[in-house]
Amino acid sequence: MDVQDAAVVSGDAGRLKNVYEDEGARLWRAVYLYSADREIASDAVAEAFAQALRRGSALHTPERWVWRTAFRIARGELKRRSKETTSWTDTGYEISDEAAQLLAALPRLSPKQRAAIVLHYHAGYSLREVAEIIGSTPSAVGVHLHRGRKRLRELLGDEDA
């Protein structure tokens, strides 16, 4: 590797370090809300950043790429685990009763509804940004949000949810 190549790699690593510092904790919380499993959240976020580091300067928008990749990794792991076990909720983490009820209800939504709700309401992404992350359209994300909220109201017995 020559000096110029080393500078490019160093610049990519620095850019990803900034993304990790700015987005890492929020991304982990969003993936945790989506998966209800600390291990899946940690693994998905770590793997997304590792893949981003390997891709280097090929990534034009590393923030969005990392979010999209982390959610895809988590979705794949949830699918794999669903074939192995029926337990979904991580009980080793202390949370409020309201959050526990929400975590118990979220798995009963479709994966796209769950992802849309977590990304839009928890992570604060716009409909367009959520669509980019989950590989959908903004109008479909709006439908997922509407149906997901409606289903959560039914599950939680809360008309104001």
Buried (B, 14 or more C-beta within 10 A) or exposed (E): EEEEEEEEBEEBEEBBEEBBEEBBEEBBBBBBBBBBBBEBBEBBBBBBBEBBBEBBEEBEEBBBBBBBBBBBBBBEBBEEBEEEEEEBEBEEEEEEEEEBBBBBBBBEBEBBBBBBBBBBBBBEBEBEBBBBBBEBEBEBBBBBBEBBBEBBBEBBEEEEE
